[in-house]
Amino acid sequence: MLKNLKDLTLEDMKAKRLTLKKEYMDLRFKTVVGHVENPLKKES
């Protein structure tokens, strides 16, 4: 994965960061609500 990140442009990195941040917040919300399909996903 690091090799892929090194090849990204700054704009691509910003977009990837926003995507990952949204996924993380969704997982946190689902954990609190109790609707996580795979609880191990939030640990990786």
Contacts in CASP RR format, 6 or more apart in sequence:
PFRMAT RR
TARGET T0000
AUTHOR 0000-0000-0000
METHOD contacts of the structure
MODEL  1
MLKNLKDLTLEDMKAKRLTLKKEYMDLRFKTVVGHVENPLKKES
5 13 0 8 1.000
5 16 0 8 1.000
8 16 0 8 1.000
27 36 0 8 1.000
27 41 0 8 1.000
27 42 0 8 1.000
28 42 0 8 1.000
30 36 0 8 1.000
31 39 0 8 1.000
31 42 0 8 1.000
36 42 0 8 1.000
END
